[in-house]
Amino acid sequence: MRITMVGTGYVGLVTGTCFANIGNEVTCLDVDETKIEKLNNGISPIYEPGLDELIAKNHKAGRLKFTTDKTEAYTHAEMIFICVGTPSDANGHADLKYVLAASEDIGRAIENAPGATGGDERERRGKVIVVKSTVPVGTNAKVRAAIASQTKKPFFMGSNPEFLKEGAAINDFNKPDRVVVGVADEGTGGRMRELYEPFVRNGHPIFVMDIPSAEMVKYAANAMLATKISFINEIAGLCEAYGSDVDEVWRGMTSDNRIGNKFLYPGLGYGGSCFPKDTLACVSMGSESGTPTPLLKAVHDVNQAQRPAFYKKMTDHFGPGGLKGKKIAVWGIAFKPGTDDVREAPAITLMQNLLADGATVVAHDPVAHETAHQIVGDTIGYSEKMYPTLEGADALLICTEWPEFKQPNFDKIKDLLNAPVIFDGRNLYRPEAMEAEGFTYVSVGRSPVKAG
Ligand code: NAD
């Protein structure tokens, strides 16, 4: 099939590359010239394991193209996937300005394309415009209207929420747990099935449903996952207040198979480009429709409280004004391991808090220095390697559970730090082990340990 991906971010680039990898002719369009230039020079603008190799292979084979030229991208495409960002606006609503701008571009392209009388047979079937961005229920209808405002020619609409996880995106897309497709007509449902069938040879389902339900599936899934994180963080807070150990509580609780043990890890709260904005978008859909969502509002509030609560442990340790002039080493900036995405990353908030309190910060992340620099610039120092970050620092703060941080050389850490103090926002180590190693160790939902 001839496919165009609109937006070459974490979703459009990965999914477009995977579509090309099974033989489709894919054009990735972006308005960001720097991104497209990088891609045309063989450089991926994002870090995603395995992506560079897959882009190179398919680009070389001529199945994967990158362009800023809308006419080139839209004219001959049979399917157009809208994958642009839908960030929160000032009121927590999903901001649809990028989606609607792309929709109008698409409408103009349909109007000017060869259409029903020209082009080849596949073009004459009419283009399918698929919304892959996460959008509030009802957006598909707005996209249809925006396209129709520019053309009288026929086109078809689809909704296809994306469930990939950054850091495991290629595998998630190639072997999805499920594919969800929303359509208003059988023909489009059939074309979407045809496209996705090679990805579900593992027997996993393609659910074809109405468009409003497909739009809601994505929000329901992300709201559930966000709820699990806020739930366990709230329990972790109670554990701290009552001297329970959240690891023991987790073990005892999750062995009930009605509960299960997935995605229930306490920490600094969720970040990234999806859970924060999608939870807020659910809350705003609720208030707009007169259907309050107090549970999801609380999920958001608990998450927002998690970072200041952890930061307070740092200020308590150093005492009033005590962070001024201190040097704090930070391991991990990305909002989770496996990605360079720092959108809504807890590390960014905590580092900004530290700077505001007069501390200096030196951070190490295996892949996220460039993206972090776009937000905090040179207000922090960046260390290419993990141990040199610690030299002369008054404490280590861990914000991302990258695998290489899980079993470090504790003697080396102690030698390099000014004082053996670790604030672990990801519960990477056991408090008893840290006590035996001689550290002051502060984590989440477990009693702190004091050195000496
Ligand atoms: P992103 O910000 O990484 O990428 C969006 C891209 O769209 C940018 O490169 C931008 O320049 C481009 N763009 C904006 N307007 C355009 C236009 N008119 N024409 C062409 N390109 C345009 O975003 P993302 O993380 O890939 O997310 C995209 C959507 O997918 C969002 O709605 C998000 O909620 C959803 N989603 C994201 C993930 C994830 O893990 N990142 C997972 C599932 C769903």
Residues whose N, C-alpha, C, O or C-beta is under 5 A from the ligand:
A	BS01	NAD	V6 G7 T8 G9 Y10 V11 G12 L29 D30 V31 D32 C83 V84 G85 T86 Y98 A101 A102 K132 S133 T134 E162 F163 L164 E166 S273
